[in-house]
Amino acid sequence: MDDGTDEYGPPHAGGPAGQEAGPRGEAPGPPGGEVPAPTGPAPLGLVRAETGESQVDAALGRLGDVDHLATDGHLTVYEDVHQGLRAALDALDAPPGPSAPPPARPDGSAGRAH
C-alpha cells in the first residue's frame, strides 16, 4: 500500500491528503506564492487580577503597554516593570516609618553621646 511516504524520506507527490511536497526544507506555502501581509501588534487579551499592593499593581499594569508595541519595544517595558517590582520588594525590607533622630547629648546638643 502506498501512503505517500518513502520508508526513509519525506512525503512525495500524491502523499496524504494530496499534498505536494515542495523542495527539500521548504514548507508548502499559500497558493500562488502569496506571502501574507504582516499584521501589527495584537493584544494578548490577558486578564490580570489586582494584588492589593499599589506598587506591584502599578508595575504589572505597565505590562499592558506591550500590546501596542512591536516586539523590539518589549524589552524597555519589561525592564521598567522589573525595576518597579524590585522597588516594591526593597520597600518590604525598609524599616517601617521615618528613621529616628539620634539621641541628644547630655549638654543638649544634637548627636550621639560618647
ROTOR-684760 format. One record per residue: residue in one letter; y, z negated, x negated of N, C-alpha, C in turn. Coordinates in Angstrom, 2 decimals. Example, Ala and Ser with C-alpha at 12.3 -4.5 7.8 and 13.67 -1.06 7.14 Angstrom:
residues 2
PT:res:nc2:nc3:nc1:cac2:cac3:cac1:cc2:cc3:cc1
PT:A:-5.69:-7.80:-13.19:-4.50:-7.80:-12.30:-3.30:-7.80:-13.20
PT:S:-2.25:-7.08:-12.85:-1.06:-7.14:-13.67:0.03:-7.87:-12.90
END
This chain:
residues 114
PT:res:nc2:nc3:nc1:cac2:cac3:cac1:cc2:cc3:cc1
PT:M:-1.18:0.00:-0.84:0.00:0.00:0.00:1.23:0.00:-0.88
PT:D:2.20:0.88:-0.58:3.42:0.97:-1.36:4.53:0.22:-0.64
PT:D:4.95:-0.93:-1.21:6.01:-1.70:-0.58:7.38:-1.42:-1.19
PT:G:7.47:-0.41:-2.04:8.75:-0.01:-2.61:9.07:-0.68:-3.92
PT:T:8.14:-1.44:-4.49:8.40:-2.08:-5.77:7.32:-1.68:-6.75
PT:D:7.69:-1.64:-8.00:6.70:-1.45:-9.05:6.16:-2.82:-9.40
PT:E:5.01:-2.84:-10.02:4.42:-4.13:-10.37:5.33:-4.93:-11.29
PT:Y:6.06:-4.27:-12.20:6.89:-4.98:-13.16:8.36:-4.58:-13.10
PT:G:8.80:-3.91:-12.09:10.17:-3.42:-12.10:10.90:-3.67:-10.80
PT:P:12.14:-3.18:-10.76:12.97:-3.36:-9.57:12.53:-2.41:-8.46
PT:P:13.02:-2.63:-7.25:12.68:-1.71:-6.16:13.14:-0.30:-6.48
PT:H:12.41:0.68:-5.99:12.82:2.06:-6.19:13.11:2.69:-4.85
PT:A:13.57:3.93:-4.86:13.95:4.62:-3.63:12.84:4.50:-2.61
PT:G:13.23:4.27:-1.38:12.24:4.14:-0.31:11.63:2.76:-0.27
PT:G:12.25:1.78:-0.96:11.73:0.42:-1.01:11.98:-0.30:0.31
PT:P:11.85:-1.62:0.29:12.03:-2.40:1.51:13.35:-2.10:2.19
PT:A:13.32:-2.03:3.47:14.49:-1.79:4.31:15.19:-0.48:3.96
PT:G:14.51:0.41:3.26:15.07:1.72:2.95:16.22:1.68:1.99
PT:Q:16.36:0.62:1.19:17.47:0.52:0.26:17.21:1.39:-0.95
PT:E:18.25:2.07:-1.37:18.18:2.86:-2.58:18.56:1.96:-3.74
PT:A:17.81:1.97:-4.80:18.17:1.20:-5.98:19.19:2.01:-6.77
PT:G:20.26:1.36:-7.19:21.27:2.03:-8.00:20.83:2.06:-9.44
PT:P:21.72:2.54:-10.33:21.39:2.50:-11.75:21.08:1.06:-12.16
PT:R:20.24:0.93:-13.14:19.79:-0.40:-13.57:20.99:-1.31:-13.84
PT:G:20.95:-2.54:-13.27:22.00:-3.52:-13.49:23.13:-3.45:-12.48
PT:E:23.13:-2.46:-11.60:24.19:-2.35:-10.61:23.66:-2.72:-9.24
PT:A:24.44:-3.51:-8.52:24.07:-3.85:-7.15:24.57:-2.74:-6.24
PT:P:23.86:-2.50:-5.15:24.35:-1.48:-4.23:25.71:-1.89:-3.68
PT:G:26.64:-0.97:-3.63:28.00:-1.26:-3.17:28.20:-0.75:-1.76
PT:P:29.43:-0.87:-1.27:29.72:-0.36:0.06:29.54:1.15:0.11
PT:P:29.29:1.70:1.29:29.11:3.15:1.39:30.35:3.89:0.92
PT:G:30.14:5.01:0.26:31.25:5.84:-0.18:31.93:5.30:-1.43
PT:G:31.42:4.27:-2.06:32.01:3.74:-3.27:33.31:2.99:-3.04
PT:E:33.61:2.66:-1.78:34.86:1.95:-1.49:34.80:0.53:-2.02
PT:V:35.90:0.09:-2.61:35.99:-1.27:-3.09:36.85:-2.05:-2.10
PT:P:36.33:-3.18:-1.59:37.13:-3.92:-0.62:38.43:-4.44:-1.26
PT:A:39.50:-4.41:-0.50:40.80:-4.88:-0.99:40.73:-6.39:-1.18
PT:P:41.32:-6.89:-2.27:41.31:-8.34:-2.47:42.15:-9.02:-1.40
PT:T:41.67:-10.16:-0.98:42.43:-10.91:0.01:43.18:-12.02:-0.69
PT:G:44.20:-12.55:-0.05:44.98:-13.63:-0.62:44.25:-14.95:-0.51
PT:P:44.89:-16.00:-0.99:44.27:-17.32:-0.89:43.97:-17.67:0.56
PT:A:42.86:-18.31:0.78:42.48:-18.71:2.13:42.16:-20.20:2.15
PT:P:42.68:-20.92:3.13:42.40:-22.36:3.21:40.91:-22.62:3.40
PT:L:40.44:-23.69:2.79:39.03:-24.06:2.93:38.78:-24.76:4.27
PT:G:39.82:-25.32:4.86:39.67:-25.98:6.15:39.01:-27.34:6.07
PT:L:39.10:-27.98:4.91:38.51:-29.31:4.76:39.37:-30.35:5.45
PT:V:38.73:-31.29:6.09:39.43:-32.37:6.75:39.28:-33.61:5.88
PT:R:40.40:-34.28:5.60:40.38:-35.44:4.73:40.79:-36.66:5.53
PT:A:40.01:-37.70:5.44:40.32:-38.95:6.14:41.28:-39.77:5.29
PT:E:42.20:-40.45:5.94:43.15:-41.32:5.25:42.39:-42.51:4.65
PT:T:42.81:-42.95:3.48:42.17:-44.09:2.83:42.86:-45.41:3.15
PT:G:44.11:-45.34:3.57:44.88:-46.55:3.82:45.68:-46.99:2.61
PT:E:45.47:-46.38:1.48:46.24:-46.64:0.26:47.26:-45.53:0.12
PT:S:48.54:-45.86:0.25:49.58:-44.83:0.29:49.60:-43.95:-0.96
PT:Q:49.43:-44.53:-2.15:49.44:-43.73:-3.37:48.25:-42.77:-3.41
PT:V:47.10:-43.23:-3.00:45.89:-42.39:-3.01:46.04:-41.28:-1.96
PT:D:46.50:-41.64:-0.77:46.65:-40.64:0.29:47.67:-39.57:-0.11
PT:A:48.75:-39.98:-0.78:49.76:-39.01:-1.22:49.17:-38.06:-2.26
PT:A:48.42:-38.61:-3.20:47.81:-37.77:-4.24:46.80:-36.80:-3.64
PT:L:45.94:-37.31:-2.77:44.92:-36.44:-2.16:45.55:-35.43:-1.22
PT:G:46.65:-35.79:-0.59:47.34:-34.85:0.29:47.84:-33.63:-0.48
PT:R:48.15:-33.83:-1.74:48.61:-32.73:-2.58:47.54:-31.68:-2.78
PT:L:46.27:-32.03:-2.61:45.19:-31.05:-2.76:45.32:-29.89:-1.77
PT:G:45.96:-30.13:-0.63:46.15:-29.07:0.35:47.01:-27.93:-0.18
PT:D:47.79:-28.20:-1.24:48.65:-27.16:-1.81:47.85:-26.02:-2.43
PT:V:46.62:-26.27:-2.84:45.84:-25.20:-3.46:45.44:-24.14:-2.44
PT:D:45.49:-24.47:-1.16:45.15:-23.48:-0.13:46.10:-22.29:-0.16
PT:H:47.29:-22.47:-0.72:48.30:-21.42:-0.70:48.53:-20.81:-2.07
PT:L:47.73:-21.20:-3.05:47.90:-20.72:-4.41:46.72:-19.86:-4.85
PT:A:47.01:-18.95:-5.76:45.93:-18.20:-6.40:45.18:-19.17:-7.31
PT:T:43.99:-18.81:-7.69:43.14:-19.68:-8.49:43.82:-20.15:-9.76
PT:D:44.61:-19.29:-10.41:45.24:-19.71:-11.66:46.30:-20.80:-11.46
PT:G:46.71:-21.07:-10.23:47.66:-22.14:-9.96:47.01:-23.46:-9.60
PT:H:45.70:-23.48:-9.45:45.00:-24.70:-9.05:45.06:-25.79:-10.11
PT:L:44.98:-25.43:-11.38:44.93:-26.41:-12.44:46.13:-27.35:-12.41
PT:T:47.31:-26.81:-12.20:48.52:-27.64:-12.15:48.42:-28.67:-11.04
PT:V:47.94:-28.25:-9.88:47.81:-29.18:-8.75:46.75:-30.23:-9.06
PT:Y:45.61:-29.82:-9.60:44.54:-30.77:-9.91:45.00:-31.80:-10.94
PT:E:45.76:-31.35:-11.95:46.27:-32.29:-12.95:47.25:-33.28:-12.31
PT:D:48.09:-32.80:-11.40:49.05:-33.66:-10.72:48.31:-34.70:-9.86
PT:V:47.29:-34.26:-9.15:46.51:-35.18:-8.31:45.81:-36.21:-9.20
PT:H:45.24:-35.76:-10.30:44.57:-36.68:-11.22:45.55:-37.73:-11.74
PT:Q:46.75:-37.30:-12.11:47.76:-38.23:-12.60:48.13:-39.25:-11.51
PT:G:48.27:-38.79:-10.28:48.60:-39.69:-9.17:47.49:-40.70:-8.91
PT:L:46.25:-40.27:-8.99:45.12:-41.18:-8.79:45.02:-42.18:-9.95
PT:R:45.29:-41.72:-11.18:45.29:-42.65:-12.32:46.38:-43.70:-12.15
PT:A:47.56:-43.29:-11.68:48.65:-44.24:-11.47:48.25:-45.27:-10.41
PT:A:47.56:-44.84:-9.37:47.11:-45.77:-8.33:46.10:-46.76:-8.90
PT:L:45.20:-46.29:-9.76:44.23:-47.19:-10.40:44.92:-48.15:-11.36
PT:D:45.86:-47.64:-12.12:46.59:-48.51:-13.06:47.36:-49.60:-12.33
PT:A:47.87:-49.27:-11.15:48.62:-50.26:-10.37:47.70:-51.41:-9.94
PT:L:46.42:-51.13:-9.78:45.48:-52.20:-9.42:45.31:-53.20:-10.56
PT:D:45.49:-52.76:-11.80:45.34:-53.63:-12.96:46.60:-54.41:-13.28
PT:A:47.73:-54.01:-12.71:49.01:-54.69:-12.99:49.01:-56.05:-12.31
PT:P:49.62:-57.05:-12.95:49.70:-58.36:-12.31:50.55:-58.28:-11.04
PT:P:50.22:-59.03:-10.03:50.97:-58.96:-8.79:52.38:-59.54:-8.95
PT:G:53.32:-58.92:-8.26:54.69:-59.42:-8.24:55.42:-59.20:-9.55
PT:P:56.72:-59.56:-9.55:57.51:-59.38:-10.77:57.10:-60.42:-11.82
PT:S:57.30:-60.05:-13.06:56.95:-61.00:-14.13:57.97:-62.13:-14.15
PT:A:57.52:-63.31:-14.47:58.38:-64.48:-14.50:59.18:-64.49:-15.80
PT:P:60.44:-64.92:-15.74:61.22:-65.01:-16.97:60.66:-66.14:-17.84
PT:P:60.88:-66.04:-19.12:60.37:-67.10:-19.99:61.04:-68.43:-19.64
PT:P:60.35:-69.54:-19.86:60.94:-70.83:-19.53:62.18:-71.12:-20.37
PT:A:63.09:-71.89:-19.82:64.33:-72.24:-20.53:64.04:-73.22:-21.65
PT:R:64.84:-73.17:-22.69:64.73:-74.11:-23.80:65.30:-75.46:-23.36
PT:P:64.93:-76.51:-24.05:65.46:-77.82:-23.70:66.98:-77.89:-23.75
PT:D:67.62:-77.04:-24.56:69.08:-77.07:-24.62:69.72:-76.23:-23.51
PT:G:68.87:-75.64:-22.65:69.38:-74.88:-21.50:69.52:-73.40:-21.77
PT:S:69.30:-72.96:-23.01:69.41:-71.53:-23.28:68.10:-70.84:-22.90
PT:A:68.19:-69.53:-22.68:67.01:-68.76:-22.29:66.10:-68.56:-23.48
PT:G:64.85:-68.32:-23.22:63.89:-68.06:-24.28:62.84:-69.16:-24.32
PT:R:61.90:-69.00:-25.18:60.81:-69.96:-25.28:61.17:-71.07:-26.28
PT:A:60.72:-72.26:-25.94:60.91:-73.39:-26.86:59.90:-73.26:-27.99
PT:H:60.29:-73.61:-29.19:59.38:-73.52:-30.32:58.84:-74.83:-30.66
END
